Amino acid sequence: MYSELDSIDNARKVFDKTRTRTMYVWNALFRALTLAGHGIETLNLYREMNSLGIPSDRFSYTYALKACVASECLISLLQRGKEIHAHILRNGFEGHVHFITTLVDMYARFGCVSHESCVFDEMPVRNVVSWSAMIACYAKNGKPFEALELFREMMLETQDSFPNSVTMVSELQACATLAALEQGKLIHGYILRRSLDSIPPIISAVVTMYAKCGNLELGRHVFDQMEKRDVVLWNSLISSYGIYGFGREAIQIFKEMIHQGISLSPISFVSVLGACSHAGFVEEGKILFAAMAKNTGFILVWSTMLVWWIFLAVPVG
């Protein structure tokens, strides 16, 4: 109950006062701590549970693996994840698709392509989450060809399930990396046929893909067709114009974004300042930065951006 109410301290107090702690009690605390982002604490308790001789079940393994990436992806946590993986193998749980999928996702978060690939290849059954995790790992770690090929394999093998938003975003990122415009158009067509074009992360990736493939006009057309536009989609369009040095257009889009009442994010400022830098608009960038400085919520981000922006602008200006 306390974990559902985000009262982790009270949940921990109840746990500490419980004399007889069954595996289910431990799992309840693991879940609460992991969802709250207390990965290291979860892993320390998991190790304590093992030292007491309490056996792990599929929930214990799942929460422990998620704890490895619940906080910052530190190398030490990767080692803990490998230990849990070894524990799973020793206890004969490698055939359980649920937490093996979680294991695949853990290695993906750390960018361990070879480890993830080995686990994925040995999976007796794969679901859309495991396919998507492997594809995303390839796309984010400099292997766009492998991401596209694995997507093709997924479509051939999974007749009764369909790609999710993670799959589609990863494929669009792979196309953008390769500037594979025709392949990107095919994937966009699939998105339209599957009615996935209302999902903001997918449409943002579509806009970025067209821009990086050299078709900014088509990216703008996709943007204009959207009735609901979130901050990520606006940022994608601003960045797209900035890439090609269309600084004034990027600034105009930024102003329109503000006029429509969209809540700005740090990426919004990075995008528009980057556009000023690419276009050599030093003075315009200074004016925008001064306007940002009125919002004290982004002081640290602004300081970093200012140094970064001046570094890029100096060779141009």
QUIZIJO-V620845 format. One record per backbone hydrogen bond with DSSP energy under -1.0 kcal/mol. CO is the residue of the C=O (numbers start at 0). NH is the residue of the N-H. If there is no record, write none. Layout:
((CO/NH) (CO/NH))
This chain:
((0/4) (1/6) (2/5) (6/10) (7/11) (8/12) (9/13) (10/14) (11/15) (12/16) (14/17) (21/25) (22/26) (23/27) (24/28) (25/29) (26/30) (27/31) (28/32) (29/33) (30/34) (31/35) (32/37) (33/36) (36/38) (37/41) (38/42) (39/43) (40/44) (41/45) (42/46) (43/47) (44/48) (45/49) (46/50) (47/51) (48/53) (49/52) (56/60) (57/61) (58/62) (59/63) (60/64) (61/65) (62/66) (65/68) (71/73) (73/77) (74/78) (75/79) (76/80) (77/81) (78/82) (79/83) (80/84) (81/85) (82/86) (83/87) (84/88) (85/89) (86/90) (87/92) (88/91) (92/95) (95/99) (96/100) (97/101) (98/102) (99/103) (100/104) (101/105) (102/106) (103/107) (104/108) (105/109) (106/111) (107/110) (110/112) (111/115) (112/116) (113/117) (114/118) (115/119) (116/120) (117/121) (119/122) (126/130) (127/131) (128/132) (129/133) (130/134) (131/135) (132/136) (133/137) (134/138) (135/139) (137/142) (142/146) (143/147) (144/148) (145/149) (146/150) (147/151) (148/152) (149/153) (150/154) (151/155) (152/156) (153/157) (163/167) (164/168) (165/169) (166/170) (167/171) (168/172) (169/173) (170/174) (171/175) (172/176) (173/177) (174/179) (178/180) (179/183) (180/184) (181/185) (182/186) (183/187) (184/188) (185/189) (186/190) (187/191) (188/192) (189/193) (190/195) (191/194) (195/198) (198/202) (199/203) (200/204) (201/205) (202/206) (203/207) (204/208) (205/209) (206/210) (207/211) (208/212) (209/214) (210/213) (214/218) (215/219) (216/220) (217/221) (218/222) (219/223) (220/224) (222/225) (229/233) (230/234) (231/235) (232/236) (233/237) (234/238) (235/239) (236/240) (237/241) (238/242) (240/245) (241/244) (244/246) (245/249) (246/250) (247/251) (248/252) (249/253) (250/254) (251/255) (252/256) (253/257) (254/258) (255/259) (256/261) (257/260) (264/268) (265/269) (266/270) (267/271) (268/272) (269/273) (270/274) (271/275) (272/276) (273/277) (274/278) (275/280) (279/281) (280/284) (281/285) (282/286) (283/287) (284/288) (285/289) (286/290) (287/291) (288/292) (290/293) (291/294) (294/297) (295/298) (297/301) (298/302) (299/303) (300/304) (301/305) (302/306) (303/307) (304/308) (305/309) (306/310) (307/311) (308/312) (309/313) (312/316))
